[in-house]
Amino acid sequence: MIRGQMRTAEKIKALEWRDNALYLLDQRLLPQQEHWQRYTTAQQVARAISEMHVRGAPAIGVAAGFAVLLAARQHLQQHAENWLAYLEADFKLLAESRPTAVNLFWALQRMRECLPEAAQHEHPLKVLEAQAVAILEEDRAANLRAAEYGLQVIRQAGGGQQQLMTHCNAGALATAGFGTALGVIRAAYLDGLVSKVHVNETRPWLQGARLTAWELLGEGIPCSLNVDSSAGHLMAQGKITWLIVGADRITANGDVANKIGTYQLAILARYHQVKVMVVAPSSTIDLQLESGAEIPIEQRDSDEILYVGKHRVAAQVAAYNPVFDVTPAHLIDVLVTELGVVQEPTRDKIRALMSDKSA
């Protein structure tokens, strides 16, 4: 029953592949304007990723998959004899567009792995398109499965209707489908377990205020927007039971890189006995990195916090603008993926989860 309701609730899309082009909903303009932009080259898509027209680790990975397809089409038209060699520059450009989101590198590797088959095929673009579409469809299916697992965790914890908190946007706009953290929240609401969602504004891009609140309001889910610095005050009132967030990279020991501010929220949650749930596809787990200390943290232009729009609001001061922070595994109560649930993640538990995937 819940799975059917969840599919019905899949109303928001961040991207579409049609007419041999990638269409992205420009998330910089939401919620005031819903503008779809058409992209036909890998260079355009890389710029869109870097400038956050599209954002969210899963959605970035899906977009990169189609960008490789667009690059291959361009090179086949211009350099039919050695089109594969020309693709290398596009792989490099896309890899540099957002360095923290491991789904980007995972998707690029998936596209790279099908290149030998494409090179031998009568219609190489069909092979690449099938792979890019598979990445999209697999993420969509993973969202739904993870939402069901996360819902089961909330059900088993009990407590009736609850107030939840989320940070940044890990919804449909950040994925190819139902959302990760917001997917679990959607499923819990459909199951009658949510009375209110507290949405952190998420400075400096305001993904919570602009995107998450927009998604929740569009589906009639009760929500309230709060400034980031009020999270501890809200938790101290004893009404919030879960902090539910997404992830851009999870290391072998269970450390999590997510939107800046997640680490301090996890500390506040531990102090106030609020449980922390991280929801992400297994493609976000990077077994090549032992701990969060090895995760490259993207630093963005200081103007993002010195200005609001085109108006400077800060003094003539230097600014520090990391996009992500790392939450240690020992502060995470539950990790939810499409493969299942990991309670209090550790290196051995993460390895077991990923072993099940490869089995």
VOVO-883125 format. One record per residue (C-alpha): residue in one letter; x, y, z. Coordinates in steps of 0.02 Angstrom, whole numbers, padded with zeros to 5 digits, always signed. Each point is the difference from the previous one (the first is absolute). Example, Ala and Ser with C-alpha at 12.3 -4.5 7.8 and 13.67 -1.06 7.14 Angstrom:
<marses>
A+00615-00225+00390 S+00069+00172-00033 
</marses>
This chain:
<marses>
M+00000+00000+00000 I+00137+00123+00050 R+00102-00041-00156 G-00151+00044-00109 Q-00026+00163+00095 M+00184+00041-00018 R-00004-00024-00188 T-00153+00112-00009 A+00096+00132+00099 E+00143+00004-00127 K-00049+00168-00072 I+00160+00102+00002 K+00143-00026-00122 A+00172+00079+00000 L+00047-00060-00175 E-00066-00084-00157 W+00079-00082-00152 R-00102+00031-00158 D+00024+00053-00180 N+00184-00050+00010 A+00033+00134+00130 L+00011+00016+00189 Y-00126+00117+00081 L+00038+00067+00174 L-00116+00095+00115 D+00105+00151+00050 Q+00000-00016+00189 R+00079+00171+00025 L-00165+00080-00052 L-00117-00101+00110 P-00125+00027+00077 Q-00037+00163-00089 Q+00022-00070-00175 E-00006-00174-00076 H+00116+00010-00150 W+00059-00151-00101 Q+00162+00021-00096 R+00052-00110-00147 Y+00180-00065-00006 T+00084-00079-00151 T+00185-00007+00047 A+00104-00070+00143 Q+00077+00172+00027 Q-00172+00075+00030 V-00046-00137+00124 A+00165+00016+00094 R-00031+00186+00019 A-00178-00034+00058 I+00065-00119+00133 S+00136+00119+00057 E-00120+00148+00008 M-00133-00104+00089 H-00135+00008-00134 V-00012-00183+00050 R+00057-00058+00173 G-00014-00147+00118 A+00123-00144-00017 P-00116-00125-00087 A-00068+00129-00124 I+00178+00058-00038 G+00049-00179-00041 V-00150-00024-00115 A+00036+00164-00089 A+00182-00050-00025 G-00053-00164-00079 F-00100+00090-00133 A+00140+00127-00021 V+00116-00141-00055 L-00131-00054-00126 L-00011+00179-00067 A+00189+00009-00013 A+00008-00164-00095 R-00131+00061-00124 Q+00100+00159-00031 H+00164-00093-00025 L-00076-00133-00112 Q-00062+00138-00114 Q+00167+00092-00003 H+00132-00136+00027 A-00081-00165-00046 E+00164-00096-00013 N+00066+00040+00175 W-00150+00064+00097 L+00048-00100+00155 A+00163+00096+00020 Y-00092+00167-00005 L-00114-00057+00142 E+00140+00006+00127 A-00004+00189+00013 D-00187-00008+00035 F+00022-00130+00137 K+00130+00114+00082 L-00109+00155-00015 L-00151-00087+00076 A+00104-00076+00141 E+00059+00173+00050 S-00174+00078+00004 R-00041-00052+00181 P+00143-00092+00090 T-00090-00060+00158 A-00151-00092-00073 V+00060-00177-00028 N-00155-00045-00103 L+00075+00109-00137 F+00155-00110-00011 W-00104-00159+00017 A-00109+00050-00147 L+00150+00050-00106 Q+00079-00169+00035 R-00161-00088-00051 M+00003+00094-00165 R+00185-00038-00025 E-00027-00186+00029 C-00121-00012-00146 L+00116+00089-00123 P+00080-00162-00067 E-00172-00070-00042 A-00053+00165-00078 A+00158+00007-00106 Q-00038-00172-00074 H-00185+00033-00026 E-00079+00053-00164 H-00091+00137+00095 P+00114+00053+00143 L-00116+00139+00060 K-00136-00128+00034 V+00116-00091+00120 L+00046+00161+00091 E-00180+00060+00007 A-00056-00165+00074 Q+00132+00015+00136 A-00046+00181+00042 V-00185-00044+00007 A+00041-00150+00111 I+00092+00115+00123 L-00155+00111+00008 E-00122-00144+00022 E+00108-00087+00129 D+00008+00158+00105 R-00188+00020-00010 A-00027-00179+00057 A+00131+00019+00137 N-00093+00152+00068 L-00160-00100+00019 R+00084-00148+00083 A+00097+00110+00121 A-00160+00094+00044 E-00084-00164+00046 Y+00148-00052+00108 G+00005+00169+00087 L-00186-00006+00031 Q+00020-00170+00083 V+00131+00072+00117 I-00115+00143+00054 R-00146-00121+00022 Q+00103-00117+00108 A+00063+00144+00108 G-00181+00042+00040 G-00064+00162+00071 G-00152+00034-00110 Q-00005+00162-00098 Q+00168+00086+00010 Q+00092+00160-00039 L+00153-00022-00110 M+00143+00114-00050 T+00095+00003-00164 H+00145+00102-00069 C+00036+00058-00178 N-00100-00086-00137 A+00008-00188-00020 G-00165-00011-00092 A-00059-00036-00175 L+00099+00151-00060 A+00162-00081+00058 T-00033-00169-00082 A-00081-00085-00148 G-00157-00039+00098 F-00080+00000+00171 G+00145+00071+00098 T+00114-00073+00134 A-00026+00084+00169 L-00157+00084-00063 G-00054-00165-00076 V-00004-00078+00174 I-00091+00152+00068 R-00128-00011-00143 A-00028-00185+00034 A-00019+00030+00187 Y-00127+00138-00033 L-00100-00113-00116 D+00000-00129+00140 G-00072+00127+00123 L+00159+00015+00105 V+00044+00184-00028 S-00085+00150+00078 K+00130+00130-00054 V+00166+00015-00089 H+00123+00132+00062 V+00100+00063-00149 N+00168+00082+00031 E+00025+00145-00121 T+00176-00064-00043 R+00113+00147-00032 P+00070+00065-00113 W-00098-00072-00148 L-00160-00022+00103 Q-00039-00172-00071 G-00115-00032+00147 A-00095+00164-00015 R-00012-00002-00189 L-00006-00183-00048 T-00048-00114+00145 A-00140+00114+00060 W-00062+00015-00180 E-00005-00189-00020 L-00090-00028+00166 L-00128+00138-00029 G-00036-00068-00173 E-00053-00165+00079 G-00094+00074+00147 I+00123-00064+00130 P-00004+00111+00155 C+00165+00090+00017 S+00082+00150+00082 L+00155+00094-00054 N+00131+00048+00129 V+00169+00086-00003 D+00143-00123+00013 S+00055+00067+00169 S-00168-00039+00081 A+00021-00189-00017 G+00066-00025+00178 H-00140+00106+00072 L-00129-00105-00094 M+00078-00164+00056 A+00004+00059+00181 Q-00190+00011-00002 G-00003-00190-00007 K-00120-00015-00146 I+00117-00052-00141 T+00034-00187-00009 W+00106-00017-00158 L+00128+00102-00096 I-00006-00073-00177 V+00131+00053-00128 G+00079-00057-00162 A+00184-00025-00043 D+00122+00045-00137 R+00132-00129+00050 I+00010-00137+00130 T+00170-00076+00039 A+00045-00180+00042 N-00014+00031+00187 G-00171+00083-00013 D+00051+00183+00011 V-00116+00112-00101 A+00032+00156-00102 N-00158+00103-00018 K-00051+00183-00015 I+00095+00116+00115 G-00087+00007+00169 T-00042-00186+00009 Y+00143-00036+00121 Q-00057+00127+00129 L-00180-00060-00020 A+00056-00178+00038 I+00088+00060+00158 L-00156+00095+00054 A-00106-00151-00038 R+00109-00114+00107 Y-00009+00121+00147 H-00190+00016-00014 Q-00030-00186-00032 V-00065+00030-00177 K+00041-00146-00114 V+00101+00032-00159 M-00045-00090-00162 V+00106+00017-00157 V-00084-00055-00162 A+00101-00025-00159 P+00017-00122-00145 S+00140-00128+00014 S+00089+00091-00142 T+00040+00134+00130 I+00107-00123+00099 D+00184+00019-00045 L+00097-00150+00063 Q+00160+00074-00071 L+00004+00127+00143 E+00029-00067+00174 S-00073+00148+00096 G-00076+00171-00018 A+00171+00080+00023 E+00040-00052-00179 I-00154+00078-00081 P+00039+00150-00112 I-00108+00144+00062 E-00054+00121-00135 Q+00033+00184+00035 R-00110+00121-00095 D+00013+00184-00042 S-00005+00113+00152 D-00124+00113-00089 E-00134-00129+00038 I+00002+00056+00182 L+00056+00179-00024 Y-00147+00039-00114 V-00186-00037-00005 G-00039-00001-00184 K+00094+00150-00071 H-00003+00097+00163 R+00150-00006+00116 V-00054-00024+00181 A+00169-00031+00083 A+00142+00114+00052 Q+00161-00001-00101 V+00057-00162+00079 A+00070-00166-00058 A-00124-00145-00002 Y+00010-00187+00029 N-00124-00098-00107 P+00016-00190+00009 V-00151-00085-00077 F+00006-00159+00104 D+00056-00063+00169 V+00031-00175+00066 T-00106-00084+00133 P+00091-00144+00088 A-00086-00169-00006 H-00018-00008+00189 L-00125+00145-00009 I-00112-00091-00125 D-00136-00114+00066 V-00061-00073-00165 L+00065-00005-00178 V-00134-00043-00128 T+00037-00053-00179 E-00095-00097-00132 L+00098-00154+00058 G-00065+00010+00177 V+00024+00081+00169 V+00161+00015+00100 Q-00023+00039+00184 E+00145+00097+00078 P+00112-00019-00154 T+00176-00069+00016 R+00131-00057-00125 D-00053-00182+00016 K-00184+00040-00021 I+00033+00109-00153 R+00107-00138-00076 A-00137-00128+00030 L-00130+00112-00081 M+00106+00026-00155 S+00045-00185-00007 D-00184-00038-00015 K-00007+00118-00150 S+00142-00086-00092 A-00057-00176+00042 
</marses>
